[in-house]
Amino acid sequence: MKKKAKSGSPDALLEKLAVSSPNDAVKLLFLDEEDLSLLDGLDLSLLTEMKRNANGTVEIKLLDKLEVIRELNELKRAESEEASAGSSFYAAIDKAADRLGGGEANEV
């Protein structure tokens, strides 16, 4: 069963960036002043920089999605290693408790 990431977690943010489309960033370049009310509905999460020069040329820079995917994979790998290290730690404690208690459960 796949665990769903919390909406504010780094996993969720990276997953959102990994599947985001640059279409709205391009749409932003062609908005007229009377269309500025549409800004709130645009997904500009991939947009890092936008320039309009006096001669009419336009330049946009977008987030590197490959780098986002790499970071997401690294984060998931680190979480997996941390979880396995934690379970190994608890397994060692259980094993030590079994040795000390002779395998019987101690009541409190």
Accessible surface in RSA format (square Angstrom, percent):
REM  Atomic radii and reference values for relative SASA: ProtOr
REM  Chains: A
REM  Algorithm: Lee & Richards
REM  Probe-radius: 1.40
REM  Slices: 20
REM RES _ NUM      All-atoms   Total-Side   Main-Chain    Non-polar    All polar
REM                ABS   REL    ABS   REL    ABS   REL    ABS   REL    ABS   REL
RES MET A   1   243.80 126.3 154.96 102.6  88.84 211.5 133.12 113.2 110.68 146.6
RES LYS A   2   178.80  87.2 148.17  90.9  30.63  72.9 101.55  91.4  77.25  82.3
RES LYS A   3   176.56  86.1 153.77  94.3  22.79  54.3 107.72  97.0  68.84  73.3
RES LYS A   4   188.24  91.8 161.68  99.2  26.56  63.2 112.63 101.4  75.61  80.5
RES ALA A   5    24.02  22.1   4.85   7.5  19.17  43.6  12.46  17.5  11.56  30.6
RES LYS A   6   167.15  81.5 157.40  96.6   9.75  23.2 108.51  97.7  58.64  62.5
RES SER A   7   104.18  88.0  82.39 110.0  21.79  50.2  52.63 112.1  51.56  72.2
RES GLY A   8    62.39  76.9   0.00   N/A  62.39  76.9  38.17 104.8  24.22  54.2
RES SER A   9    26.98  22.8  20.79  27.8   6.18  14.2  25.62  54.6   1.35   1.9
RES PRO A  10    83.51  60.9  80.79  73.6   2.72   9.9  83.51  69.0   0.00   0.0
RES ASP A  11    14.65  10.3  14.54  14.5   0.11   0.3   1.82   4.3  12.83  12.8
RES ALA A  12    19.27  17.7  12.94  20.0   6.34  14.4  14.68  20.7   4.60  12.2
RES LEU A  13    96.42  53.7  95.52  68.3   0.90   2.3  95.91  67.4   0.51   1.4
RES LEU A  14    33.68  18.8  33.68  24.1   0.00   0.0  33.68  23.7   0.00   0.0
RES GLU A  15    55.45  31.8  53.94  40.8   1.50   3.6  25.81  49.9  29.63  24.2
RES LYS A  16   103.36  50.4  97.43  59.8   5.94  14.1  90.50  81.5  12.86  13.7
RES LEU A  17    35.00  19.5  35.00  25.0   0.00   0.0  35.00  24.6   0.00   0.0
RES ALA A  18    17.85  16.4   9.03  13.9   8.82  20.1   9.03  12.7   8.82  23.4
RES VAL A  19   124.82  82.1  97.42  88.2  27.40  66.0 102.16  88.8  22.66  61.5
RES SER A  20     8.60   7.3   1.76   2.3   6.84  15.8   6.37  13.6   2.23   3.1
RES SER A  21    52.72  44.5  44.32  59.2   8.39  19.3  41.24  87.8  11.47  16.1
RES PRO A  22    47.39  34.5  46.68  42.6   0.71   2.6  47.39  39.1   0.00   0.0
RES ASN A  23   103.34  71.3  97.32  94.0   6.03  14.5  25.30  60.9  78.04  75.4
RES ASP A  24    28.54  20.0  28.06  27.9   0.48   1.1   2.44   5.7  26.11  26.0
RES ALA A  25     1.23   1.1   1.23   1.9   0.00   0.0   1.23   1.7   0.00   0.0
RES VAL A  26    65.86  43.3  65.86  59.6   0.00   0.0  65.86  57.2   0.00   0.0
RES LYS A  27   105.37  51.4  97.74  60.0   7.62  18.2  58.45  52.6  46.91  50.0
RES LEU A  28    25.73  14.3  23.06  16.5   2.67   6.7  23.06  16.2   2.67   7.2
RES LEU A  29    21.85  12.2  15.35  11.0   6.50  16.3  15.35  10.8   6.50  17.5
RES PHE A  30   155.89  78.0 132.16  81.9  23.73  61.7 137.88  83.6  18.01  51.5
RES LEU A  31    26.19  14.6  10.43   7.5  15.76  39.6  10.88   7.6  15.31  41.2
RES ASP A  32    77.83  54.5  72.98  72.6   4.86  11.5  12.13  28.5  65.71  65.5
RES GLU A  33   150.30  86.3 135.51 102.5  14.79  35.2  49.42  95.6 100.87  82.4
RES GLU A  34   139.35  80.0 106.26  80.4  33.09  78.8  66.69 129.0  72.65  59.3
RES ASP A  35    50.74  35.5  49.34  49.1   1.40   3.3   2.22   5.2  48.52  48.4
RES LEU A  36    90.55  50.4  83.83  60.0   6.72  16.9  84.06  59.0   6.49  17.5
RES SER A  37    97.67  82.5  66.33  88.5  31.34  72.2  58.82 125.3  38.85  54.4
RES LEU A  38    95.98  53.5  91.22  65.3   4.76  12.0  94.40  66.3   1.58   4.3
RES LEU A  39    67.60  37.6  60.25  43.1   7.35  18.5  60.38  42.4   7.22  19.4
RES ASP A  40   144.67 101.3 110.76 110.2  33.91  80.2  38.05  89.6 106.62 106.3
RES GLY A  41    70.59  87.1   0.00   N/A  70.59  87.1  39.48 108.4  31.11  69.7
RES LEU A  42    24.74  13.8   7.59   5.4  17.15  43.1   7.90   5.5  16.84  45.3
RES ASP A  43    53.62  37.6  44.28  44.1   9.34  22.1  32.20  75.8  21.43  21.4
RES LEU A  44    54.61  30.4  40.70  29.1  13.91  35.0  42.23  29.7  12.38  33.3
RES SER A  45    42.41  35.8  15.04  20.1  27.37  63.0  28.05  59.7  14.36  20.1
RES LEU A  46     4.40   2.5   3.83   2.7   0.57   1.4   3.83   2.7   0.57   1.5
RES LEU A  47    39.77  22.2  19.72  14.1  20.05  50.4  19.72  13.9  20.05  54.0
RES THR A  48    82.67  58.8  44.90  45.5  37.78  90.0  45.87  61.6  36.80  55.6
RES GLU A  49    62.09  35.6  54.94  41.6   7.15  17.0  29.70  57.4  32.39  26.4
RES MET A  50    74.12  38.4  46.09  30.5  28.02  66.7  46.09  39.2  28.02  37.1
RES LYS A  51    95.07  46.4  90.08  55.3   5.00  11.9  49.39  44.5  45.68  48.7
RES ARG A  52   132.31  55.6  99.62  50.8  32.69  77.8  46.17  63.1  86.15  52.2
RES ASN A  53    75.02  51.7  62.26  60.2  12.76  30.7  16.22  39.0  58.80  56.8
RES ALA A  54   121.21 111.4  69.82 107.7  51.39 116.9  83.37 117.4  37.84 100.2
RES ASN A  55   122.09  84.2  80.71  78.0  41.38  99.6  47.94 115.4  74.15  71.7
RES GLY A  56    59.96  73.9   0.00   N/A  59.96  73.9  38.55 105.8  21.41  47.9
RES THR A  57    71.81  51.1  65.65  66.6   6.16  14.7  69.47  93.3   2.34   3.5
RES VAL A  58    67.87  44.7  34.93  31.6  32.94  79.4  35.33  30.7  32.53  88.2
RES GLU A  59    75.37  43.3  70.65  53.5   4.72  11.2  34.26  66.3  41.12  33.6
RES ILE A  60    43.77  24.9  22.30  16.6  21.47  51.8  22.42  16.1  21.35  57.9
RES LYS A  61    96.84  47.2  92.67  56.9   4.17   9.9  52.37  47.1  44.47  47.4
RES LEU A  62    69.71  38.8  43.28  31.0  26.43  66.4  43.28  30.4  26.43  71.1
RES LEU A  63    59.64  33.2  51.50  36.8   8.14  20.5  53.34  37.5   6.30  17.0
RES ASP A  64    85.26  59.7  74.83  74.5  10.43  24.7  36.87  86.8  48.39  48.3
RES LYS A  65    70.21  34.3  66.39  40.7   3.82   9.1  41.89  37.7  28.32  30.2
RES LEU A  66    99.34  55.3  94.49  67.6   4.85  12.2  95.65  67.2   3.70   9.9
RES GLU A  67    75.86  43.6  75.86  57.4   0.00   0.0  36.54  70.7  39.32  32.1
RES VAL A  68     9.04   5.9   7.90   7.2   1.14   2.7   9.04   7.9   0.00   0.0
RES ILE A  69    73.02  41.6  73.02  54.4   0.00   0.0  73.02  52.6   0.00   0.0
RES ARG A  70   134.39  56.4 128.29  65.4   6.10  14.5  47.86  65.4  86.53  52.4
RES GLU A  71    88.00  50.5  86.17  65.2   1.82   4.3  21.45  41.5  66.55  54.3
RES LEU A  72    21.10  11.7  21.10  15.1   0.00   0.0  21.10  14.8   0.00   0.0
RES ASN A  73    92.80  64.0  87.41  84.5   5.38  13.0  25.10  60.4  67.69  65.4
RES GLU A  74    83.75  48.1  80.93  61.2   2.81   6.7  41.81  80.9  41.94  34.2
RES LEU A  75    51.07  28.4  47.98  34.3   3.10   7.8  50.83  35.7   0.24   0.7
RES LYS A  76    79.69  38.9  74.67  45.8   5.02  12.0  58.80  52.9  20.89  22.3
RES ARG A  77   116.49  48.9 109.58  55.9   6.91  16.5  67.35  92.0  49.14  29.8
RES ALA A  78    44.73  41.1  40.16  62.0   4.57  10.4  41.54  58.5   3.20   8.5
RES GLU A  79    77.20  44.3  70.60  53.4   6.60  15.7  40.01  77.4  37.20  30.4
RES SER A  80    70.98  60.0  60.70  81.0  10.28  23.7  31.18  66.4  39.80  55.8
RES GLU A  81    93.73  53.8  89.54  67.7   4.19  10.0  41.64  80.5  52.09  42.5
RES GLU A  82   135.11  77.6 124.72  94.4  10.39  24.7  43.46  84.1  91.65  74.8
RES ALA A  83    68.45  62.9  50.76  78.3  17.69  40.2  62.49  88.0   5.96  15.8
RES SER A  84    62.14  52.5  56.98  76.0   5.16  11.9  44.39  94.5  17.74  24.9
RES ALA A  85    62.67  57.6  50.70  78.2  11.96  27.2  57.82  81.4   4.85  12.8
RES GLY A  86    26.75  33.0   0.00   N/A  26.75  33.0  26.21  71.9   0.55   1.2
RES SER A  87    68.98  58.3  58.02  77.4  10.96  25.2  47.65 101.5  21.33  29.9
RES SER A  88    70.33  59.4  59.81  79.8  10.52  24.2  36.75  78.3  33.58  47.0
RES PHE A  89   120.10  60.1 113.74  70.4   6.36  16.6 119.70  72.6   0.40   1.1
RES TYR A  90   141.41  66.0 141.13  80.3   0.29   0.8  94.12  70.7  47.30  58.3
RES ALA A  91    59.08  54.3  48.60  75.0  10.47  23.8  54.24  76.4   4.84  12.8
RES ALA A  92    60.22  55.4  49.54  76.5  10.67  24.3  55.37  78.0   4.85  12.8
RES ILE A  93    81.68  46.5  78.58  58.5   3.10   7.5  81.06  58.4   0.62   1.7
RES ASP A  94    89.26  62.5  87.77  87.4   1.49   3.5  23.12  54.4  66.14  66.0
RES LYS A  95   121.83  59.4 117.85  72.3   3.99   9.5  69.58  62.6  52.26  55.7
RES ALA A  96    48.99  45.0  45.37  70.0   3.63   8.2  48.52  68.3   0.48   1.3
RES ALA A  97    54.76  50.4  43.88  67.7  10.88  24.7  48.94  68.9   5.82  15.4
RES ASP A  98    81.62  57.2  77.61  77.2   4.01   9.5  18.28  43.0  63.34  63.2
RES ARG A  99   177.90  74.7 146.71  74.8  31.19  74.3  61.45  84.0 116.45  70.6
RES LEU A 100   162.99  90.8 129.36  92.5  33.63  84.5 131.97  92.7  31.03  83.5
RES GLY A 101    24.46  30.2   0.00   N/A  24.46  30.2  13.17  36.2  11.29  25.3
RES GLY A 102    63.01  77.7   0.00   N/A  63.01  77.7  37.40 102.6  25.61  57.4
RES GLY A 103    54.25  66.9   0.00   N/A  54.25  66.9  21.80  59.8  32.44  72.7
RES GLU A 104   133.19  76.5 118.41  89.6  14.78  35.2  39.85  77.1  93.34  76.2
RES ALA A 105   100.69  92.6  65.83 101.6  34.86  79.3  76.05 107.1  24.63  65.3
RES ASN A 106   127.63  88.0  98.44  95.1  29.18  70.3  33.02  79.5  94.61  91.4
RES GLU A 107   171.94  98.7 135.81 102.7  36.12  86.0  52.84 102.2 119.10  97.2
RES VAL A 108   198.19 130.4 128.26 116.1  69.93 168.5 154.67 134.4  43.52 118.0
END  Absolute sums over single chains surface
CHAIN  1 A     8847.5       7132.8       1714.7       5308.9       3538.6
END  Absolute sums over all chains
TOTAL          8847.5       7132.8       1714.7       5308.9       3538.6
